[in-house]
Amino acid sequence: MQNFKQVIKFTLFSISAGVIQIGTFSLFDYVFHWNYWVAYLISLVLSVVWNFTFNRRYTFKSAKNIPLAMSLVFLYYLVFTPLSTWWGHALESAGVEDILVTAISMIINFVTEFLYQKFVVYRHSENTNSLAQEDSFKIIMKTLKTPL
């Protein structure tokens, strides 16, 4: 059940990050007419910071050292970003609409980032922050109030 809740939370935060990414990408691409890769990279960074912040606190409930966790996320994006920029440029050059290319990249990012964060970034630190401790306390108190 906990994994299901994590997937739901991660999905909702990813959707909100996706709105930020699509919104800023659209602004940079369609209003300011920036090059694809510049618009994509800046919108991706804004989305990543948003997504990292909320998933760390609410999805994985981790008290892990923030610089260390963000460094691990940076390593993920060190691989993902050049690859997605490369295939994005290739698809755009082939005539695929920019926004569709971005959507494809976002779907690939969603699946791979969840797995990476769950099994690498927060592997031994899930449910260690104050929210997780409060949840545990509430469960204990509820159990104590339940008659045998």
N, C-alpha and C positions, 0 to 999 in steps of 0.2 A: 504494500500500500504506500509506503514511503517513497519508493521509486516512481510510482504513478504520480504522486503529488509533486515530486521534483520535475517530472516531465511536463506536467501542466503549468507549474510556475515558470519553468524555463521557457516554455512555449509563449506564455503571456508576456514575459519580459522581452523575449526575442521579437515578438510582434511589435511591442512598443519601440524597441531599438530599430526594427525594420522601418517603422513609420519615420523615425528620425533620419535613418539612412536614405530612404526614398525621398523624403521631403527636402533634405539638404542637397542630395544628388540632383534632384529636379531643378532646384533653385540654381545650383552651379552650372548645370548642363543647359537648361532651356532658357534661363533668364540671363545669366552671365556668359554663356557660350564658352565655358572653359573646355579644355581638352578632356576626353573621357577619363584618362587615368588620374588627372589632378582632381576632378570632381569625385571620382570613385574613392580615391585614397583619403581625402579629407572627410567625406561622408562616412567612410568605413571607420576611421578613428573616432569620430563622434559617437557612432553607434557602439563601438567596442567599449568605450569608457562607460557609457550608460549601462550597457548589458552587464559588464563586469561588476559594477557597483551594486546593482540590485540582486544579481544572482549570488554573489558572495554572501550578502547579508540575509536574503530571504529564501533562496532556493536551497543552497547548500549549508546555510547557517554556520559559516566557518569563521573561526577566530584566527585563522592562519595569518601570519605576517603579511600585511598588504603588499609591501615591495616584492617579497618573494613570490606571492601568488600572481601579482601583475607581471613579474618577470617571466613566469611560466606561460602566462597568456601571451606575452610578447613573443616568446619562442614559437608558439603556435602560429601567430600572425607573421612571423619571420618566414615561415614556409607558405602559409595560405595566401598572403598578400601578393607575392610575386607570381604565384601560380594563377590566382584569380585575375590579376591585372593582365597577365599574358593571354589567358584564354578569353578574357573580356575584350582585349584589343583585337584578337584574331576573329572573334565573332562579329564585332563591330565592323571590321574591315570586310567581312563576308556579307555585310548588309543586314545583320540582325539588329533590330531596334535596341538602342542603348538601355532603355528601361527593362526590356526582356532579359538582356544580358545581366543586368544587375540583379534581377529577380532570381535567375538561375544560380548566380554566385551566392546569393543570400540563402537559398535552400541548401546548397552544399555546405555552406558555412554553419547553418543551424544544426545539422546532423553531426558533423564532425566536431564542432566546438562543444556540444553537449557531452559527447563521449570523452573528449579530451579533458574537459573540466571535471567530470565525474570521476574518471579513472586515473588522471594524472595530477591536475592542480589541487583538487580537494580530497584526494584519495584517503588520507589518514586524518583529515580535519573536519569532516562533515559533522554537523550538530555539536559544535564546540563553542558557539558564540552565546551571548546573553539570551537571545530569543530561544535557542534550543534549550538552555537551562531553565527558562521560564516555562516552556512547554513540558519539560520533564517534571518540574515541580507541580504543575497543574494536574498532571496524570497521577502523580503520587497522592496528592491531596484528594482527588476524586476517588481513587482506590481506597484510601483510608475511610472515606465517608460511606462507602458502599457496605451495606450489612452483609455479613457472611451467611 
